[in-house]
Amino acid sequence: MVNIIFVIGIIGIIFMGIWTISLTKSLDTATGMKRASKGMSSNQIWNDKFDSAKKQRNIAISGLIVSVILFGSGTYLKYSKSEDKNGDLISEINKVNDSTQINASDKLVDLKKMFDNGLITQEEYDSKRKEILDKI
């Protein structure tokens, strides 16, 4: 999911950036033509083109802002060192499971610390404690 947010953000930045740049050029052209045709019969056409280009540019800029937010969120989630509470819980339990150098009493002490710090629930504590004691 994190990679999807990250990729959508990158793609959005690229496409919305290109669109914003092209619409800005169209807006500049429409602005120049609007000024040049002032008082002429074609002035209304350039006014409409100007308004349309301005609305589209605003939409593109809004899309660009959303893309930057998605990219930033994806980058933060992808590269941040902090994990969510469940990720911490799973990694702590896996450390207890995978460590062959720590004896049962050390495992129980570590498990109790995790419980006391609120990383695991009472049910998880009881279940893991029983599992450790069954291995003795």
Secondary structure, 3 states (H helix, E strand, C coil): CHHHHHHHHHHHHHHHHHHHHHHHHHHHHHHHHHHHCCCCCCHHHHHHHHHHHHHHHHHHHHHHHHHHHHHHHHHHHHHCCCCCHHHHHHHHHHHHHHCCCCCHHHHHHHHHHHHHCCCCCHHHHHHHHHHHHHCC
